[in-house]
Amino acid sequence: MTAESPFRASPLGPEAARKLDELIGLLSVDEALWTSGYLAGFAARVGQAAGSAPSRPEAVATEPLVILYGSQTGHSADLARHIERRAIGRGLAARAIDMAAYPLQEVKTLRHLLLVVSTYGEGEPPDSARGFHEFLMGRRAPRLSGAEFAVLGLGDSSFRHFCKTAREFDARLEELGAHRLMPRLDCDVDYEDPADVWIEATLAAIAPHLTKVPVVSVAASSPSSSGYDEANPFPASVLDTIPLTGRGSDKVVRHIELSLEGSGLAYQPGDALGVQSRNDPALVTELIESLRLDRDTIISDGGRQEKLAAILESSREITLATSRFVELYGEAAKSRKLKTLTRPDKRDELDAYLKDRQIADIVRESPAKGIEPHAFVAMLRKLRPRLYSLASSPLVFPDEAHLTVGLVAFGPPERPRRGVTSGWLAERLGPEDTVPVFVAANEHFRLPTDSSRPILMIGAGTGVAPFRAFMQQREATGANGRNWLFFGDRRFRTDFLYQTEWQRLVKTGLLSRMDVAFSRDQAEKVYVQHRLLEQGRDVFAWIEDGGHVYVCGDASTLAPAVEAALIRIVSDHGGFGSEQAADYLKRLQREGRYQRDVY
């Protein structure tokens, strides 16, 4: 029996209605939502061009709501798509677009703009937003006196330049003449609740100005096809954990293999695996004893009743201290020192104070007598997942996920401190444990679609992880493009991660070239950027031959040093001035031929 077309009473002819039925049957929920908004905007523009009045009296705008996002780890992208679904669910024409994909020549046509952007590193825009940010901040940016906007920023208040990129966009849009529809919201890592309130208020404020579309029922759950995501991670069992650093190394790096069997989780080389961590029980005990609290005290947390120790172990950040924690705890402890450190003019001193201290150290140094358990918990942020670049290709290791985990360790022997997730995975993870995980897609760190293109991979330490996945994928697919790896670490003897694998790939010819830099093996330290400069002529030739450049590693040291080296190489071997060389690299980035996975 054939279902009756829902367009029977529409102005569509039988053939058009049949084709639309077929198209709708092929669309996912997200695709249907986007198509609804797109067609509404298209119809409005056609009506305006023909001089016809809108068919609905409340359709007072001819342009949809444009939600531009700039994302480094995926949160801004997810939030923008969530806003898009919410808007269309309210009957508003809306579309979420990556800043990297938005045509700059269309900026002057913007009328209704929501901007969702994160900040990373030393106050920099995400890589995907760099081009849009530079254009909007520059002299070529158009006047936007007919536009209205609102900005939502994501960041981490433990960093000095919290939400800097959002603040820059917000100020610049106003300078260009756009009307601020809603005050900017700067969200910390616990962004869900404040963002939800802001989204609802912003959509309510902008609704009277937007084209209306038929209301679409929107599922509140995540669009993840597997059913497992950040809110509902998959319990992955441990297959193996292998030390990568040798005896005598002053670092601990482990290769960890997890099973995804039965999860339905799918990933590509370049993606990351989110790990929902748990705090060290010994650190929880130390913290509770320093505060002289009862670990079994029952506390209400998100509608659930849990013991204090369980909350601190599984759902609160008790390692990384923020300025907000120092301010709140300083008041509770009546500590003049802590309260002074949170003054705006003391930011340098605060950064120095927090550099080698975790929350337990602050509590031990400045005890807060008589603090209530629920009050202390309220000072802490939620324990957020940590992202690790995947070190495996699903074509070679189906239903598995491999990680390269470097232990973050500091502090004196009597009070050793560990990174919350690296400490768990590298030191405490047992063979019977499960690790709650989800896939975090990274659309801006992908192998070339043309497998004949050469690739240059630049990484230091655990930053080599995604390049292991890249090479597995290139080998499995028979890609014939040349491959060149620049790898750096401390010492050849103890820190040459995945050494035998790289040597095999060099021997087979799949890895065309490999240059290494071991910084501690000689009196003068040598890093990957130095090796790049040494091979500058060939590096530039590979790029000119259509090569793609990939960088993975530390955002504050490796990334800027490598970028400076690449600009110098382009200048020296391409005959460009320094500004032209920088523009050359920006063009590569716009073309997707210069991609970075930095943290």
C-alpha positions in Angstrom: 0.0 0.0 0.0 1.4 3.4 -1.0 1.3 6.1 1.7 -0.6 9.2 0.7 1.6 12.2 -0.1 1.5 15.0 2.6 1.6 17.5 -0.3 -1.8 16.5 -1.7 -3.3 19.9 -0.9 -0.2 21.8 -1.9 0.3 23.9 -5.0 2.8 21.3 -6.2 2.0 19.2 -9.3 1.9 15.4 -9.0 5.4 15.0 -10.4 7.0 17.7 -8.2 5.2 16.2 -5.2 6.5 12.7 -6.0 10.1 14.0 -6.4 9.9 15.9 -3.1 8.6 12.8 -1.4 11.6 10.8 -2.7 14.0 13.5 -1.6 12.6 13.7 1.9 12.9 10.0 2.2 16.7 10.3 1.6 17.3 13.0 4.2 18.5 12.6 7.7 16.9 14.7 10.5 19.8 17.3 10.3 19.6 17.4 6.5 15.9 17.9 6.6 16.2 20.8 9.1 18.9 22.5 7.0 16.9 22.0 3.8 13.8 23.6 5.5 15.7 26.7 6.5 17.4 26.9 3.1 14.1 26.7 1.2 12.5 29.3 3.4 15.3 31.7 2.8 15.3 30.9 -1.0 11.5 31.5 -1.2 11.8 34.8 0.6 14.5 36.0 -1.8 12.5 34.9 -4.8 9.4 36.6 -3.5 11.4 39.8 -2.9 12.9 39.7 -6.4 9.4 39.3 -7.9 8.0 42.1 -5.8 5.4 39.8 -4.2 4.3 40.0 -0.6 5.2 37.2 1.8 2.6 34.5 2.0 2.6 34.7 5.8 2.2 38.1 7.5 4.7 37.4 10.2 7.5 36.6 7.7 9.1 40.1 7.9 12.7 39.1 6.9 14.1 37.8 3.7 17.3 36.4 5.1 17.6 33.4 7.4 19.4 33.4 10.7 23.1 32.7 10.0 24.9 30.9 12.8 28.6 31.1 12.1 30.9 28.9 14.3 34.7 28.6 14.8 35.7 25.5 16.7 39.0 23.9 17.7 37.7 20.8 19.6 34.1 20.6 18.2 32.1 22.2 21.1 31.4 25.4 19.2 30.3 23.4 16.1 28.0 21.2 18.2 26.5 24.2 19.9 25.9 26.1 16.7 24.1 23.1 15.2 22.1 22.8 18.4 21.1 26.4 18.0 20.1 25.7 14.4 17.9 22.9 15.4 16.3 24.9 18.2 15.7 27.8 15.8 14.1 25.6 13.1 12.1 23.9 15.8 10.6 27.3 16.6 9.7 27.9 13.0 12.6 30.1 12.1 14.7 29.9 9.0 18.3 29.2 10.2 21.5 27.6 9.0 24.8 26.9 10.9 27.9 27.4 8.9 31.6 26.8 9.6 33.5 30.1 9.4 36.1 28.4 7.2 33.4 27.6 4.7 31.5 31.0 4.7 32.2 33.1 1.6 33.8 36.3 2.7 32.2 38.2 -0.2 28.8 37.4 1.4 29.6 39.1 4.7 28.1 42.3 3.5 24.8 40.6 3.0 24.5 39.4 6.6 21.4 40.6 8.3 20.8 38.2 11.2 23.9 36.7 12.7 24.7 34.6 15.7 28.4 33.9 16.2 29.6 30.9 18.3 33.4 30.8 18.7 36.0 29.4 21.1 39.4 30.7 22.0 42.5 28.6 22.3 46.3 28.9 23.0 47.4 32.4 23.8 44.1 34.1 23.0 44.0 33.0 19.4 41.0 32.2 17.2 40.5 28.5 16.3 42.2 27.5 13.0 38.9 27.2 11.2 38.1 30.9 12.2 41.5 32.4 11.4 40.6 33.6 7.9 37.2 35.0 8.9 38.7 36.7 11.9 41.4 38.3 9.9 39.0 39.5 7.3 36.5 41.0 9.8 39.3 42.7 11.7 40.9 44.1 8.6 40.3 47.1 6.4 38.3 45.2 3.8 35.5 44.4 6.2 32.2 46.0 5.0 29.9 48.2 7.0 27.1 46.2 8.6 24.7 48.9 9.6 21.7 46.9 8.5 22.7 43.8 10.5 21.9 42.5 14.0 24.1 40.1 15.9 24.8 38.3 19.1 28.0 36.5 20.2 28.4 33.4 22.3 32.0 32.6 23.4 33.4 29.4 24.7 36.6 29.2 26.7 38.4 28.1 29.8 38.8 30.6 32.6 42.0 28.9 33.7 43.7 30.6 30.8 44.6 34.3 30.8 42.9 35.2 27.5 39.5 33.8 28.4 37.0 34.1 25.5 39.3 36.7 23.8 38.2 35.8 20.3 34.5 36.2 21.2 35.2 39.6 22.7 37.1 40.7 19.6 34.3 39.6 17.3 31.7 41.3 19.5 33.5 44.6 19.6 34.3 44.6 15.9 30.7 43.8 14.8 29.6 46.8 16.8 32.4 49.0 15.2 31.1 48.0 11.8 27.7 49.3 12.6 25.8 46.1 13.4 23.2 46.2 16.2 23.9 44.0 19.2 20.7 42.1 19.8 21.8 40.4 23.0 24.8 41.0 25.3 27.7 38.7 24.7 27.9 35.5 26.8 31.4 34.2 27.8 31.0 30.6 28.8 33.5 28.6 30.9 33.9 24.8 30.4 30.6 24.3 32.2 28.8 26.0 29.4 25.6 24.0 28.9 23.2 25.7 31.4 24.2 29.4 30.8 24.3 28.7 27.1 20.8 27.2 27.1 19.4 30.3 28.8 21.2 32.6 26.4 20.0 30.7 23.4 16.4 30.8 24.5 16.5 34.5 25.2 18.3 35.3 21.9 16.0 33.3 19.7 13.0 34.9 21.4 14.5 38.3 20.7 15.3 37.6 17.1 12.2 35.7 16.2 10.1 38.7 15.2 12.7 39.7 12.6 13.0 36.3 10.9 11.3 34.5 8.1 9.0 31.8 9.5 9.0 28.3 8.2 6.8 25.3 9.0 7.6 24.1 12.6 9.7 20.9 12.5 9.8 18.6 15.5 13.4 18.4 16.7 14.7 15.6 18.8 16.4 16.9 22.0 19.0 14.2 21.9 22.4 14.3 20.2 22.4 13.4 16.5 25.1 10.8 17.0 24.2 7.8 15.0 25.8 5.4 17.5 23.8 6.7 20.5 27.1 7.3 22.3 28.4 10.8 22.7 29.8 13.1 25.4 26.6 13.0 27.4 26.5 9.2 27.1 30.0 7.8 26.6 30.6 4.2 25.6 32.4 2.0 28.2 35.4 0.7 26.2 37.3 -2.2 27.6 41.1 -2.2 27.7 42.8 -4.4 25.2 46.4 -3.5 26.0 48.6 -0.8 27.5 52.2 -0.7 26.3 55.1 1.6 27.4 56.6 3.6 24.6 59.4 5.3 26.4 62.4 3.3 27.3 64.3 2.8 30.6 66.0 5.9 31.7 63.6 8.3 30.1 62.4 11.2 32.2 59.0 10.9 30.6 56.2 8.3 30.7 54.3 7.7 27.5 52.0 4.7 26.9 50.3 3.3 23.9 46.7 2.3 24.9 44.4 0.1 22.9 40.6 0.2 23.6 37.8 -2.0 22.2 34.9 -0.2 20.5 33.2 -3.5 19.6 29.4 -3.2 19.8 29.5 0.6 20.2 28.7 1.6 16.6 31.2 4.4 17.0 32.9 5.4 13.8 35.9 7.7 13.3 38.4 8.8 10.7 42.1 9.4 10.9 42.5 12.9 12.3 39.6 12.6 14.8 40.0 12.6 18.5 38.7 10.3 21.2 37.0 11.9 24.2 37.8 10.3 27.5 35.5 11.0 30.5 38.0 10.7 33.3 38.0 10.1 37.0 40.1 11.6 39.8 42.7 9.7 41.7 41.0 8.3 44.9 44.2 9.1 46.8 43.9 12.8 45.8 40.2 12.8 46.8 41.2 11.4 50.3 43.9 14.0 50.7 41.5 16.8 49.8 38.8 15.6 52.2 41.2 15.2 55.0 42.7 18.6 54.5 39.2 20.2 54.8 38.3 17.9 57.7 35.1 16.8 56.0 33.2 13.5 56.2 33.7 11.6 52.9 30.2 9.9 53.4 28.3 13.2 53.7 25.3 13.1 51.3 25.1 16.0 48.8 22.5 16.8 46.2 24.2 17.0 42.8 22.2 17.5 39.7 19.1 16.1 41.2 20.9 13.0 42.6 21.9 12.3 46.1 25.6 11.2 46.3 28.4 10.8 48.8 30.9 13.6 48.9 33.8 11.3 48.0 31.9 9.9 45.0 31.2 13.4 43.6 34.8 14.5 44.0 36.1 11.3 42.3 33.8 11.2 39.3 32.2 14.5 38.5 34.3 17.5 39.8 37.6 19.0 38.6 39.9 18.8 41.6 43.2 19.2 39.9 43.2 22.4 37.7 42.5 25.5 39.8 41.0 28.6 38.2 40.9 32.2 39.2 37.3 31.8 40.1 38.1 29.0 42.5 40.9 31.0 44.1 38.5 33.9 44.5 35.7 31.8 46.1 37.9 29.7 48.2 39.9 32.7 49.3 36.7 34.2 50.7 35.8 31.0 52.5 39.3 30.6 53.9 39.5 34.3 54.8 42.9 34.3 53.1 44.3 37.8 52.3 46.9 36.2 50.0 44.4 34.5 47.8 42.0 37.4 47.7 44.9 39.7 46.6 46.0 37.3 43.9 42.6 37.6 42.2 42.9 41.4 41.7 43.1 42.3 38.0 46.6 43.9 38.4 47.9 40.6 39.9 47.3 38.3 37.0 51.0 37.5 36.5 51.4 36.6 40.1 48.3 34.4 40.0 49.5 32.6 36.9 52.9 31.9 38.6 51.1 30.8 41.8 48.8 28.3 39.9 51.5 27.0 37.6 52.7 24.2 39.9 49.7 24.0 42.3 46.5 21.9 42.2 43.4 22.5 44.2 44.7 20.2 47.0 47.8 22.3 47.3 45.8 25.5 47.7 43.6 23.9 50.3 46.6 22.5 52.3 48.3 25.9 52.3 45.2 27.9 53.2 42.8 25.7 55.1 39.2 26.9 55.3 38.0 25.9 58.8 34.4 24.9 59.0 33.6 25.0 55.3 30.4 23.1 54.4 30.8 20.2 52.0 28.1 21.5 49.6 29.7 25.0 49.6 33.1 23.5 48.6 31.6 21.4 45.9 29.8 24.5 44.5 33.2 26.1 44.0 34.4 23.3 41.7 33.9 23.0 37.9 32.4 19.9 36.4 35.0 17.3 35.4 35.2 17.6 31.6 36.4 15.0 29.1 39.9 15.2 27.7 40.5 14.7 24.0 43.2 12.5 22.6 44.2 12.3 18.9 43.4 8.9 17.6 46.5 6.9 16.7 44.9 4.2 14.6 43.0 3.7 11.4 39.7 1.9 11.6 40.6 0.2 8.3 43.5 -1.5 10.0 42.1 -1.9 13.5 38.3 -2.2 13.1 36.4 -1.8 16.4 39.5 -0.5 18.1 40.8 2.9 19.2 44.5 3.5 19.9 45.8 6.4 22.0 49.2 7.8 22.7 49.2 9.1 26.3 51.9 11.2 27.9 51.8 11.4 31.7 51.6 15.0 33.0 53.6 14.8 36.3 55.1 17.4 38.6 55.5 18.2 42.3 57.9 16.9 45.0 58.2 13.2 45.7 56.2 13.5 48.9 53.3 15.1 47.1 53.4 14.0 43.4 50.8 15.6 41.2 49.4 14.1 38.0 47.2 15.2 35.1 43.7 14.0 35.9 43.3 11.8 32.7 46.9 11.1 31.9 47.5 9.9 35.5 44.6 7.5 35.3 45.4 6.1 31.8 49.2 6.0 32.2 49.4 4.8 35.8 46.2 3.5 37.3 44.4 1.9 34.4 43.8 -1.9 35.0 43.1 -4.7 32.5 39.6 -5.1 33.8 38.8 -1.4 33.7 36.5 0.3 31.2 37.1 3.8 29.8 34.1 6.0 29.0 34.7 7.3 25.5 33.1 9.1 22.5 34.3 10.2 19.1 35.1 13.9 18.6 35.2 14.6 14.9 37.9 16.9 13.6 36.8 18.0 10.1 39.8 20.3 9.8 42.4 17.6 10.2 41.8 15.3 7.3 44.0 13.4 4.7 43.7 14.8 1.2 40.8 13.4 -0.8 43.3 13.0 -3.7 45.5 10.2 -2.4 48.2 11.0 -4.9 48.9 14.3 -3.1 52.2 14.4 -1.0 51.8 15.0 2.7 54.2 16.5 5.2 53.6 15.6 8.9 55.2 17.6 11.7 54.8 16.5 15.3 56.7 16.3 18.6 56.2 13.8 21.4 52.6 12.5 21.6 51.8 14.8 18.7 52.9 12.0 16.4 49.8 10.0 17.3 47.5 11.1 14.4 50.4 10.5 11.9 50.5 6.8 12.9 46.8 6.8 11.9 47.5 8.7 8.7 50.1 6.2 7.6 48.0 3.2 8.4 45.2 4.7 6.3 47.5 5.5 3.4 48.9 2.0 3.5 45.5 0.3 3.7 44.0 2.3 0.8 47.0 2.0 -1.4 47.5 5.7 -1.6 50.4 6.5 -3.9 51.2 10.0 -2.6 54.6 10.6 -1.0 54.8 10.9 2.8 57.4 12.8 4.8 57.5 12.8 8.7 59.3 15.3 10.9 59.4 14.0 14.4 60.9 15.4 17.6 61.4 14.4 21.2 64.1 14.5 23.9 66.4 11.5 23.3 66.8 9.0 20.5 67.5 6.0 22.8 64.5 6.4 25.2 61.9 8.7 23.5 61.7 7.5 19.8 57.9 6.8 19.9 56.8 4.0 17.5 60.4 3.7 16.3 60.1 0.2 14.8 56.9 1.1 13.0 58.4 4.1 11.3 61.5 2.1 10.4 59.3 -0.5 8.7 57.5 2.2 6.7 60.8 3.7 5.6 62.0 0.3 4.5 58.9 -0.5 2.5 59.1 3.0 0.9 55.6 4.1 2.1 57.3 6.7 4.3 59.3 8.5 1.7 61.4 10.6 4.1 61.8 11.0 7.8 63.7 13.7 9.7 64.1 13.5 13.5 65.1 16.0 16.1 66.1 14.8 19.6 66.6 17.9 21.6 68.7 16.5 24.5 71.2 14.4 22.5 73.6 17.3 21.9 74.8 20.4 23.7 72.6 22.7 21.6 68.9 21.8 21.6 67.5 20.9 18.2 63.7 20.9 17.5 61.6 20.0 14.5 61.5 23.6 13.3 65.2 23.4 12.9 65.0 20.3 10.8 62.3 22.0 8.6 64.6 24.9 8.0 67.5 22.5 7.1 65.3 20.9 4.5 63.6 24.1 3.4 64.2 23.8 -0.3 62.7 20.3 -0.5 59.9 21.3 1.9 58.9 24.2 -0.4 59.1 21.9 -3.4 56.7 19.4 -1.8 54.3 22.2 -1.0 54.5 23.6 -4.6 53.8 20.1 -5.9 50.4 20.2 -4.2 51.5 18.9 -0.8 49.4 19.1 2.3 51.1 20.2 5.6 49.9 18.8 9.0 51.1 20.0 12.4 50.2 18.3 15.7 51.4 19.2 19.2 51.7 22.0 21.7 49.8 25.2 20.8 52.0 27.5 22.8 55.5 26.4 21.7 55.5 23.9 18.8 52.7 25.5 16.6 54.1 29.0 16.5 57.7 27.8 16.0 56.7 25.6 13.1 54.6 28.3 11.5 57.4 30.8 11.7 59.7 28.2 10.1 57.3 27.6 7.3 56.9 31.3 6.6 60.7 31.6 6.5 60.9 28.6 4.1 58.3 30.1 1.8 60.1 33.5 1.9 63.6 32.1 1.4 62.8 29.5 -1.3 59.8 31.1 -3.0 61.2 34.6 -3.4 58.5 36.2 -1.3 58.7 39.0 1.3 57.7 38.1 4.8 54.1 39.4 4.5 53.7 37.6 1.2 55.0 34.4 2.7 52.5 34.7 5.6 49.7 35.3 3.0 50.9 32.2 1.1 50.5 30.1 4.3 47.1 31.6 4.9 46.0 30.6 1.4 47.2 27.1 2.1 45.1 27.0 5.2 42.0 28.3 3.3 42.5 25.6 0.7 42.7 22.9 3.5 46.4 22.3 2.7 47.8 23.5 6.0 46.0 21.9 8.9 46.8 21.9 12.6 45.7 19.8 15.5 47.2 21.7 18.4 46.4 21.8 22.1 
